[in-house]
Amino acid sequence: MIAIVGGGAAGLLAGIAATESGAKVTILERMERPGRKMLITGKGRCNITNAADLAEIIRNIPGNGKFLNSALRNFTNRDICALLERNGCPVKEERGKRIFPVSDKSRDVVDTLVKIFLRQGGEILTDVRVTKIACGDGAVQGVCFGHTQFLPAEKVILCAGGATYPLTGSDGSGAELAKSLGHRIIPLKPSLVPLVSDWPYCEELQGLSLRNTGATLTAGGKKIGEDFGELLFTHFGVSGPMVLSLSNLTQKSLSAGKEVELVLDLKPALSMEKLDLRIQRDFAEYSRKQIANGLGALLPRSMIGVVLDMAYIDEEKFINQVTKEERQRLGNVLKNFVVPIVATRPIGEAIVTAGGVDVKEINPKTMESKLVKGLYFAGEVMDVDGYTGGFNLQAAFSSGYTAGKYAVASMQ
């Protein structure tokens, strides 16, 4: 018997891999149905994986991506696509090599994986909270759940997730189970999470979404990261895909006590010189207007007052009265729109958890614990985290499949 703790992406693939070989497998899921977190990924569309090659996938998993090298080879991005398509869930590729179900419904992905597992003879127990992984003589013996129930098992695969989106079942309990068995836990912190700013303009810009924007992240005045894409101003600060991708670096720098700033380039396609020429053309066209009414072709209406304030230009000033120095200050603000960052949002709002079981205590080829025989790990419970774009789900699929495959192999 193989017991799998957690019925998310990693747990389902571990179950599918193990039942392929005819093993008896039970998934214990604490929620009322498996795959709850998968249902909300990709804004409900489920960004299944990414079509990038292996090296690029590893680069996009900055949190111990190299540790997953063998697992990513065992079960590739092509393998998860083929598995879904063979079972009636066709997929498609979109911008950034992101892979989604053709239906744009995450439920179709979850339902397909559950169907495969059950068809191969697997069993799923829902509304079940595992309280202990029982061990004896350095090896697993089964799992305890409920008040007095015990499921004997020769192998246990821990796929209980991280500590993000606790309403989906990820509440950090997986790390606690591993810790109780002697494993070192890297402190759990938010990754892929919105950022908090004490900058008063954020609330003024709340709801404004920017596309095709460049961003440079600085800590202590030094550049530590950059990205390009979409950003959303909120009442607490900033969010959006670009912000999420930079949030792990932000969290580490803030923890180190460094001053962090997000520097936006609102006109990344233009050099400073070309931008100045563009501003001069607009100024020539709207020379008799007040400057607040003459920047509509350059900026969203809600940003104009903020930008002028940052450039120290009176918004009631007529364009034909704007000095060269003021115009240059305006261009500098457009290319260096600084948003100070003071914190990340709570871990419960993060898409992914950084931290977890120390990967140095896990065999990277099999996902088996180096401390407890018969105990395997997969998914977000491990200290592994990646950027947006399908990389975190692929890490879960690959590590889950590997754990399931080798858990069976060691029983034969």
Phi, psi and omega in degrees: 000135173246125177257130179246121181266106181111125183249041176269205182302312181293316182296318180295319179288326174298318179295319180295316180297319183288319181287339175303326182267007176087008180289153175275123188226136174234127173264130177251113185243128186283341178271176184284347175207153180285162173072026184298318181290326178299329183297333183258358180289153179059035182057039179087001181258342179069094174281089191302310183198192178228142184279008180296162176283173187303315182298319181290323177298315180297321178297331181270009172238074185297337178273084176064038177299325181295331177301331184271006185309309181294317181298318180294335175280325180296321183217102189271175174298327176292325181294317180292323178296315181295319180300314181293316183293322178298335185250026170087018178234083181295152182236166181218157179255136179236188182309140180075019179064018179287139180252128179231161171291145179302328182286346185062025180238116180297331180299329180295324178292311180298312182299324179293315180294320177297317180300316180298313182299313181292321180297329180274008174100007180285160179237140178238124173255122181254169184055039183238125178253116178283126184257341183198144169257113185282137180225157175203135181055038175077014181223154180288152178234345180155190180231144176259139179211165185064213180269319186224004187277148182221131177246109179292142182205138176283331180226144175232128178249116183268110182231042190276009175078189182258231181228022180260152181048062184304335179291347176265000178109349179271100186233013180087358183292333178297318178296322179295320177298316180295320180297323181295341180261009175099002181280144177281133180250120172289128186311135182283128179221158181287139172227149188055068186220146176300159184248146183258135177233146174263012180289120186297338182289338182301315180295325178294327181266003183313129178094348180283127178250130179249138176245160176051050180248140176268151179217136173240130178259127178240148176225122184062029179085358181251140179292128179237350180188163177206158179201175181215137178152227188255147180216144179233128173277138180233176179293337181259344184162241183223151178215192181107163184307316182296318180294317180300319181296331181266358189289328180295314177298322179298311182301317180295320181290320177296321179296332179274004177080019182269152177278123186248137177226141173257115184255111184267139171255104184284345179227064186294340181280350184243135171289168179301321181293314180292327177295319179298321177295321178297316179297318179298322179295316179295320179296322179295323182286325184246034189300332183267003179267159169291148188299328179296337180259002183246010181248013184297333179278348185255331187218153170300145184307318184290345181268341190301312181298320180295313181298317179295322178297317180293332180269003180057050178238128178293120185291347177269357181289139178284143186302322182289358177254356181289130182279165177300319180297319178294319179298320180290325175296320178300313179298322181294322178294320180296329180267345182219068183272099191271125175243110178291140181245129183246345183191171168256161173292164183300156183301330179295342179262357181283151176282325185226148176263128168269147185095178183131201182299128180300121184292345177293343180260015180233136176288116185293340180278329186241344186071014178276145176298141174274353183255326185233119181292135178087359178258128181236156179233151176201149174080207191287350177292339177274162178281070180222130176206145183232181178280173174290159179121011179099359186286325180289321177293322178297320177299320179292314180300313185292315180291324178296312180299318180297315179298316180296318181298312184280336175296320177290316183302323183285349179268347187266000000 
